[in-house]
Amino acid sequence: MTRPLGDLEAGTPSPPTRRTVVNSPGVSTYRTPTLAAMARRRSVAKVGSKAPDDRELLTLLRSVVTVADHDALRPWRLLTLRGADRGRLGAALDEAAGTERAPGESNLKPLRAELLIALIASQVDHPKVPHWEQIATAAGAGHLLSLALSEA
């Protein structure tokens, strides 16, 4: 049961809160293509072999620079991994975690997608923009990229 803070302080019980949850409204519900795209985006556990090539990816990355960014610091970096780089990432993850595998066995997790994109929050000391705000900006950039990739 959810209670307003004021009722908790007064010690009086409040009636149960009724909530309306919208799971997956139809795309036609939205007046703009942007809102429709946001409503369609879903996380998926399994990805296919389709991935944008470098030229397509650069086009998508242009959407990231529109994120709200106080003082235009762009406090993020993007690192793309394809091919054998994904296997090297798996080995690095195993080493960092102290995971030992049998000879010839490798960490397959980074191989589930043809393209991996690492978002790196890269804060700088700035008199007007605290680190927490720069991290929030990097997270926003990552979310914009996920929206762009879901539409690719």
Backbone hydrogen bonds in HBPLUS format (Angstrom, degrees):
<---DONOR---> <-ACCEPTOR-->    atom                        ^
c    i                          cat <-CA-CA->   ^        H-A-AA   ^      H-
h    n   atom  resd res      DA  || num        DHA   H-A  angle D-A-AA Bond
n    s   type  num  typ     dist DA aas  dist angle  dist       angle   num
A0007-ASP N   A0004-PRO O   3.08 MM   3  5.58 128.0  2.37 111.3 122.9     1
A0008-LEU N   A0004-PRO O   3.35 MM   4  6.75 149.2  2.45 147.6 156.4     2
A0008-LEU N   A0005-LEU O   3.05 MM   3  5.14 121.2  2.41  99.3 114.4     3
A0009-GLU N   A0005-LEU O   3.09 MM   4  6.42 157.0  2.15 156.9 162.6     4
A0010-ALA N   A0006-GLY O   3.11 MM   4  6.33 151.6  2.19 142.1 149.9     5
A0011-GLY N   A0007-ASP O   2.92 MM   4  5.95 123.3  2.25 135.1 149.2     6
A0012-THR N   A0007-ASP O   3.20 MM   5  5.44 129.8  2.47 150.2 155.3     7
A0029-THR N   A0026-GLY O   2.95 MM   3  5.52 161.4  1.99 115.8 122.0     8
A0030-TYR N   A0027-VAL O   3.11 MM   3  5.87 163.8  2.14 122.8 126.4     9
A0036-ALA N   A0032-THR O   3.13 MM   4  6.39 159.2  2.17 149.9 156.2    10
A0037-ALA N   A0033-PRO O   2.87 MM   4  6.04 155.3  1.93 146.4 152.7    11
A0038-MET N   A0034-THR O   3.00 MM   4  6.27 155.4  2.06 147.8 154.6    12
A0039-ALA N   A0035-LEU O   3.01 MM   4  6.24 151.4  2.09 144.5 152.0    13
A0040-ARG N   A0036-ALA O   3.02 MM   4  6.28 138.9  2.20 143.0 154.1    14
A0041-ARG N   A0037-ALA O   3.21 MM   4  6.36 137.5  2.40 146.3 155.4    15
A0057-LEU N   A0053-ASP O   2.83 MM   4  6.00 158.3  1.88 157.1 164.5    16
A0058-LEU N   A0054-ASP O   2.99 MM   4  6.18 153.6  2.06 146.0 151.7    17
A0059-THR N   A0055-ARG O   3.27 MM   4  6.58 153.2  2.35 144.3 150.8    18
A0060-LEU N   A0056-GLU O   3.06 MM   4  6.43 156.3  2.12 148.5 154.8    19
A0061-LEU N   A0057-LEU O   2.83 MM   4  6.07 152.8  1.90 151.7 159.9    20
A0062-ARG N   A0059-THR O   3.29 MM   3  5.46 142.2  2.44  98.8 108.8    21
A0063-SER N   A0060-LEU O   3.02 MM   3  5.71 153.0  2.10 115.5 122.7    22
A0064-VAL N   A0061-LEU O   3.01 MM   3  5.28 140.1  2.17 104.5 115.5    23
A0066-THR N   A0063-SER O   3.33 MM   3  5.74 162.2  2.36 108.4 113.6    24
A0067-VAL N   A0064-VAL O   3.15 MM   3  5.86 168.7  2.16 125.5 126.5    25
A0072-ALA N   A0069-ASP O   2.94 MM   3  5.16 158.6  1.99 135.3 131.2    26
A0122-SER N   A0075-PRO O   2.87 MM  47  4.81 166.6  1.89 116.9 120.3    27
A0077-ARG N   A0120-ILE O   2.80 MM  43  4.99 139.5  1.96 137.4 150.1    28
A0120-ILE N   A0077-ARG O   2.77 MM  43  4.99 170.2  1.78 158.3 159.6    29
A0079-LEU N   A0118-ALA O   2.89 MM  39  5.01 156.9  1.95 144.4 151.6    30
A0118-ALA N   A0079-LEU O   2.76 MM  39  5.01 168.3  1.78 153.2 154.9    31
A0081-LEU N   A0116-LEU O   2.81 MM  35  5.05 154.8  1.87 150.6 154.5    32
A0116-LEU N   A0081-LEU O   2.98 MM  35  5.05 161.1  2.02 148.2 153.3    33
A0085-ASP N   A0082-ARG O   3.14 MM   3  5.68 137.6  2.33 147.8 142.5    34
A0086-ARG N   A0083-GLY O   3.11 MM   3  5.94 151.4  2.20 119.9 125.9    35
A0087-GLY N   A0084-ALA O   3.03 MM   3  5.19 122.4  2.37 100.4 114.5    36
A0088-ARG N   A0084-ALA O   3.08 MM   4  6.49 155.0  2.14 152.1 159.2    37
A0089-LEU N   A0085-ASP O   2.96 MM   4  6.21 145.9  2.07 141.2 150.5    38
A0090-GLY N   A0086-ARG O   3.06 MM   4  6.36 154.4  2.13 142.9 149.1    39
A0091-ALA N   A0087-GLY O   3.04 MM   4  6.39 154.6  2.11 147.6 153.7    40
A0092-ALA N   A0088-ARG O   2.95 MM   4  6.18 155.1  2.01 145.0 152.0    41
A0093-LEU N   A0089-LEU O   2.82 MM   4  6.08 156.5  1.87 155.6 162.1    42
A0094-ASP N   A0090-GLY O   3.00 MM   4  6.21 157.5  2.05 145.8 151.8    43
A0095-GLU N   A0091-ALA O   2.95 MM   4  6.19 158.7  1.99 147.1 152.9    44
A0096-ALA N   A0092-ALA O   2.92 MM   4  6.12 160.9  1.95 148.9 153.9    45
A0097-ALA N   A0093-LEU O   2.98 MM   4  6.14 147.5  2.09 144.4 153.0    46
A0098-GLY N   A0094-ASP O   2.87 MM   4  5.89 114.6  2.31 138.6 155.2    47
A0099-THR N   A0094-ASP O   2.81 MM   5  4.77 149.0  1.90 147.0 146.9    48
A0098-GLY N   A0095-GLU O   3.19 MM   3  5.02 146.7  2.31  94.5 104.5    49
A0105-GLU N   A0102-ALA O   2.91 MM   3  5.36 161.0  1.95 137.6 141.0    50
A0111-LEU N   A0108-LEU O   2.87 MM   3  5.22 148.4  1.97 113.4 123.9    51
A0112-ARG N   A0109-LYS O   3.27 MM   3  5.73 169.9  2.28 118.6 119.6    52
A0133-GLU N   A0130-PRO O   3.10 MM   3  5.48 125.4  2.41 105.7 118.6    53
A0134-GLN N   A0130-PRO O   3.21 MM   4  6.61 150.3  2.30 147.6 156.4    54
A0134-GLN N   A0131-HIS O   3.03 MM   3  5.02 117.2  2.44  95.8 111.7    55
A0135-ILE N   A0131-HIS O   2.91 MM   4  6.22 152.1  1.99 155.5 163.5    56
A0136-ALA N   A0132-TRP O   3.00 MM   4  6.23 153.9  2.07 142.3 149.4    57
A0137-THR N   A0133-GLU O   2.96 MM   4  6.20 149.1  2.06 141.0 149.4    58
A0138-ALA N   A0134-GLN O   2.99 MM   4  6.27 154.1  2.06 143.6 150.2    59
A0139-ALA N   A0135-ILE O   2.93 MM   4  6.23 155.3  1.99 148.6 155.4    60
A0140-GLY N   A0136-ALA O   2.91 MM   4  6.18 152.2  1.99 144.4 152.3    61
A0141-ALA N   A0137-THR O   2.90 MM   4  6.22 151.5  1.99 148.0 155.8    62
A0142-GLY N   A0138-ALA O   2.99 MM   4  6.31 153.8  2.06 146.2 153.1    63
A0143-HIS N   A0139-ALA O   2.95 MM   4  6.26 150.4  2.04 146.7 154.9    64
A0144-LEU N   A0140-GLY O   2.91 MM   4  6.17 163.5  1.93 153.0 157.1    65
A0145-LEU N   A0141-ALA O   2.94 MM   4  6.17 155.9  2.00 145.6 152.7    66
A0146-SER N   A0142-GLY O   2.93 MM   4  6.21 151.9  2.01 142.4 150.1    67
A0147-LEU N   A0143-HIS O   2.99 MM   4  6.31 153.6  2.06 151.2 157.9    68
A0148-ALA N   A0144-LEU O   2.94 MM   4  6.23 161.4  1.98 151.3 156.3    69
A0149-LEU N   A0145-LEU O   2.82 MM   4  6.04 162.8  1.85 155.7 160.2    70
A0150-SER N   A0146-SER O   2.98 MM   4  6.06 148.7  2.08 140.2 148.3    71
A0151-GLU N   A0148-ALA O   3.20 MM   3  5.35 140.2  2.37  99.3 110.2    72
A0152-ALA N   A0149-LEU O   3.11 MM   3  4.98 149.5  2.21  96.8 106.2    73
